[in-house]
Amino acid sequence: MNIAFDEFKKLRIRIGLIVGAERVEGTDKLFKLQVDFGPSAGSGSRREQRQIVSGIAQFYAPEKLIGKQFPFLINLEPRIIRGIESQGMILAVDVEGKAVLLKPVKKVPTGSNVR
């Protein structure tokens, strides 16, 4: 199914910096990520942070994610997963059932838009 370019432009994909990562208690697959998206628009120096639940715990150690940048879809409707509100989605490639995270090839400003 094809979509119009105008539909694609509705997706807000930004580079986030993972500042916290922990396993969701009672699960093997879920991490609760704290993600920094840089200064909030119009808020001066206050930084936009979001909590994102992701099913990547089988493939990554939480301490290996902290301090790394990844693209996130941030205008996805919030969803409650195992009682935790998730405010976006980390982007990954599915390779034979395993999540492979995408990342910029060099450090970019946190909050940068993906286009």
C-alpha positions as protocol buffer text, in pm:
chain_id: "A"
residue {
  index: 1
  type: MET
  ca { x: 0 y: 0 z: 0 }
}
residue {
  index: 2
  type: ASN
  ca { x: 138 y: 339 z: -99 }
}
residue {
  index: 3
  type: ILE
  ca { x: 76 y: 657 z: 96 }
}
residue {
  index: 4
  type: ALA
  ca { x: 90 y: 1014 z: -23 }
}
residue {
  index: 5
  type: PHE
  ca { x: 397 y: 1219 z: 69 }
}
residue {
  index: 6
  type: ASP
  ca { x: 170 y: 1449 z: 271 }
}
residue {
  index: 7
  type: GLU
  ca { x: 81 y: 1149 z: 490 }
}
residue {
  index: 8
  type: PHE
  ca { x: 449 y: 1071 z: 546 }
}
residue {
  index: 9
  type: LYS
  ca { x: 514 y: 1433 z: 646 }
}
residue {
  index: 10
  type: LYS
  ca { x: 271 y: 1387 z: 936 }
}
residue {
  index: 11
  type: LEU
  ca { x: 517 y: 1151 z: 1105 }
}
residue {
  index: 12
  type: ARG
  ca { x: 735 y: 1331 z: 1361 }
}
residue {
  index: 13
  type: ILE
  ca { x: 1058 y: 1136 z: 1382 }
}
residue {
  index: 14
  type: ARG
  ca { x: 1326 y: 1293 z: 1602 }
}
residue {
  index: 15
  type: ILE
  ca { x: 1661 y: 1188 z: 1740 }
}
residue {
  index: 16
  type: GLY
  ca { x: 1642 y: 1116 z: 2111 }
}
residue {
  index: 17
  type: LEU
  ca { x: 1915 y: 1053 z: 2366 }
}
residue {
  index: 18
  type: ILE
  ca { x: 1846 y: 764 z: 2604 }
}
residue {
  index: 19
  type: VAL
  ca { x: 1918 y: 889 z: 2956 }
}
residue {
  index: 20
  type: GLY
  ca { x: 1761 y: 598 z: 3145 }
}
residue {
  index: 21
  type: ALA
  ca { x: 1677 y: 237 z: 3067 }
}
residue {
  index: 22
  type: GLU
  ca { x: 1538 y: -35 z: 3291 }
}
residue {
  index: 23
  type: ARG
  ca { x: 1359 y: -365 z: 3249 }
}
residue {
  index: 24
  type: VAL
  ca { x: 985 y: -362 z: 3308 }
}
residue {
  index: 25
  type: GLU
  ca { x: 929 y: -583 z: 3610 }
}
residue {
  index: 26
  type: GLY
  ca { x: 770 y: -918 z: 3532 }
}
residue {
  index: 27
  type: THR
  ca { x: 858 y: -914 z: 3160 }
}
residue {
  index: 28
  type: ASP
  ca { x: 1142 y: -1055 z: 2950 }
}
residue {
  index: 29
  type: LYS
  ca { x: 1093 y: -828 z: 2649 }
}
residue {
  index: 30
  type: LEU
  ca { x: 1018 y: -478 z: 2774 }
}
residue {
  index: 31
  type: PHE
  ca { x: 1236 y: -181 z: 2866 }
}
residue {
  index: 32
  type: LYS
  ca { x: 1114 y: 147 z: 3008 }
}
residue {
  index: 33
  type: LEU
  ca { x: 1328 y: 415 z: 2845 }
}
residue {
  index: 34
  type: GLN
  ca { x: 1369 y: 776 z: 2955 }
}
residue {
  index: 35
  type: VAL
  ca { x: 1450 y: 975 z: 2643 }
}
residue {
  index: 36
  type: ASP
  ca { x: 1574 y: 1334 z: 2611 }
}
residue {
  index: 37
  type: PHE
  ca { x: 1459 y: 1520 z: 2298 }
}
residue {
  index: 38
  type: GLY
  ca { x: 1641 y: 1846 z: 2367 }
}
residue {
  index: 39
  type: PRO
  ca { x: 1498 y: 2186 z: 2455 }
}
residue {
  index: 40
  type: SER
  ca { x: 1118 y: 2208 z: 2445 }
}
residue {
  index: 41
  type: ALA
  ca { x: 983 y: 2453 z: 2188 }
}
residue {
  index: 42
  type: GLY
  ca { x: 925 y: 2792 z: 2348 }
}
residue {
  index: 43
  type: SER
  ca { x: 1036 y: 2681 z: 2695 }
}
residue {
  index: 44
  type: GLY
  ca { x: 1383 y: 2828 z: 2707 }
}
residue {
  index: 45
  type: SER
  ca { x: 1620 y: 2575 z: 2858 }
}
residue {
  index: 46
  type: ARG
  ca { x: 1366 y: 2316 z: 2977 }
}
residue {
  index: 47
  type: ARG
  ca { x: 1430 y: 1985 z: 2804 }
}
residue {
  index: 48
  type: GLU
  ca { x: 1160 y: 1761 z: 2659 }
}
residue {
  index: 49
  type: GLN
  ca { x: 1177 y: 1414 z: 2809 }
}
residue {
  index: 50
  type: ARG
  ca { x: 950 y: 1121 z: 2733 }
}
residue {
  index: 51
  type: GLN
  ca { x: 898 y: 775 z: 2869 }
}
residue {
  index: 52
  type: ILE
  ca { x: 893 y: 507 z: 2602 }
}
residue {
  index: 53
  type: VAL
  ca { x: 823 y: 137 z: 2650 }
}
residue {
  index: 54
  type: SER
  ca { x: 1001 y: -81 z: 2399 }
}
residue {
  index: 55
  type: GLY
  ca { x: 1013 y: -457 z: 2332 }
}
residue {
  index: 56
  type: ILE
  ca { x: 1389 y: -476 z: 2282 }
}
residue {
  index: 57
  type: ALA
  ca { x: 1506 y: -619 z: 2617 }
}
residue {
  index: 58
  type: GLN
  ca { x: 1588 y: -959 z: 2464 }
}
residue {
  index: 59
  type: PHE
  ca { x: 1845 y: -800 z: 2235 }
}
residue {
  index: 60
  type: TYR
  ca { x: 2014 y: -522 z: 2434 }
}
residue {
  index: 61
  type: ALA
  ca { x: 2147 y: -459 z: 2784 }
}
residue {
  index: 62
  type: PRO
  ca { x: 1999 y: -143 z: 2935 }
}
residue {
  index: 63
  type: GLU
  ca { x: 2338 y: 1 z: 3029 }
}
residue {
  index: 64
  type: LYS
  ca { x: 2452 y: -28 z: 2664 }
}
residue {
  index: 65
  type: LEU
  ca { x: 2167 y: 203 z: 2552 }
}
residue {
  index: 66
  type: ILE
  ca { x: 2224 y: 488 z: 2796 }
}
residue {
  index: 67
  type: GLY
  ca { x: 2397 y: 783 z: 2635 }
}
residue {
  index: 68
  type: LYS
  ca { x: 2319 y: 668 z: 2281 }
}
residue {
  index: 69
  type: GLN
  ca { x: 2107 y: 845 z: 2019 }
}
residue {
  index: 70
  type: PHE
  ca { x: 1831 y: 676 z: 1821 }
}
residue {
  index: 71
  type: PRO
  ca { x: 1536 y: 787 z: 1605 }
}
residue {
  index: 72
  type: PHE
  ca { x: 1192 y: 784 z: 1769 }
}
residue {
  index: 73
  type: LEU
  ca { x: 842 y: 835 z: 1635 }
}
residue {
  index: 74
  type: ILE
  ca { x: 708 y: 1093 z: 1879 }
}
residue {
  index: 75
  type: ASN
  ca { x: 359 y: 1177 z: 1756 }
}
residue {
  index: 76
  type: LEU
  ca { x: 223 y: 827 z: 1806 }
}
residue {
  index: 77
  type: GLU
  ca { x: -81 y: 827 z: 2032 }
}
residue {
  index: 78
  type: PRO
  ca { x: 27 y: 740 z: 2391 }
}
residue {
  index: 79
  type: ARG
  ca { x: -41 y: 380 z: 2488 }
}
residue {
  index: 80
  type: ILE
  ca { x: -49 y: 201 z: 2823 }
}
residue {
  index: 81
  type: ILE
  ca { x: 174 y: -108 z: 2823 }
}
residue {
  index: 82
  type: ARG
  ca { x: 187 y: -317 z: 3142 }
}
residue {
  index: 83
  type: GLY
  ca { x: 50 y: -20 z: 3333 }
}
residue {
  index: 84
  type: ILE
  ca { x: 316 y: 220 z: 3200 }
}
residue {
  index: 85
  type: GLU
  ca { x: 239 y: 502 z: 2958 }
}
residue {
  index: 86
  type: SER
  ca { x: 452 y: 490 z: 2644 }
}
residue {
  index: 87
  type: GLN
  ca { x: 487 y: 826 z: 2468 }
}
residue {
  index: 88
  type: GLY
  ca { x: 648 y: 720 z: 2140 }
}
residue {
  index: 89
  type: MET
  ca { x: 831 y: 439 z: 1964 }
}
residue {
  index: 90
  type: ILE
  ca { x: 1198 y: 367 z: 1900 }
}
residue {
  index: 91
  type: LEU
  ca { x: 1269 y: 274 z: 1539 }
}
residue {
  index: 92
  type: ALA
  ca { x: 1436 y: -57 z: 1458 }
}
residue {
  index: 93
  type: VAL
  ca { x: 1485 y: -303 z: 1175 }
}
residue {
  index: 94
  type: ASP
  ca { x: 1347 y: -655 z: 1210 }
}
residue {
  index: 95
  type: VAL
  ca { x: 1620 y: -902 z: 1110 }
}
residue {
  index: 96
  type: GLU
  ca { x: 1501 y: -1260 z: 1140 }
}
residue {
  index: 97
  type: GLY
  ca { x: 1283 y: -1169 z: 1437 }
}
residue {
  index: 98
  type: LYS
  ca { x: 1551 y: -964 z: 1613 }
}
residue {
  index: 99
  type: ALA
  ca { x: 1535 y: -589 z: 1664 }
}
residue {
  index: 100
  type: VAL
  ca { x: 1834 y: -400 z: 1525 }
}
residue {
  index: 101
  type: LEU
  ca { x: 1830 y: -38 z: 1637 }
}
residue {
  index: 102
  type: LEU
  ca { x: 1895 y: 243 z: 1390 }
}
residue {
  index: 103
  type: LYS
  ca { x: 2131 y: 525 z: 1481 }
}
residue {
  index: 104
  type: PRO
  ca { x: 2296 y: 827 z: 1321 }
}
residue {
  index: 105
  type: VAL
  ca { x: 2644 y: 760 z: 1182 }
}
residue {
  index: 106
  type: LYS
  ca { x: 2772 y: 1061 z: 1379 }
}
residue {
  index: 107
  type: LYS
  ca { x: 2653 y: 1257 z: 1684 }
}
residue {
  index: 108
  type: VAL
  ca { x: 2379 y: 1505 z: 1597 }
}
residue {
  index: 109
  type: PRO
  ca { x: 2196 y: 1762 z: 1811 }
}
residue {
  index: 110
  type: THR
  ca { x: 1948 y: 1587 z: 2040 }
}
residue {
  index: 111
  type: GLY
  ca { x: 1596 y: 1650 z: 1912 }
}
residue {
  index: 112
  type: SER
  ca { x: 1699 y: 1678 z: 1546 }
}
residue {
  index: 113
  type: ASN
  ca { x: 1422 y: 1604 z: 1300 }
}
residue {
  index: 114
  type: VAL
  ca { x: 1458 y: 1302 z: 1071 }
}
residue {
  index: 115
  type: ARG
  ca { x: 1358 y: 1379 z: 716 }
}
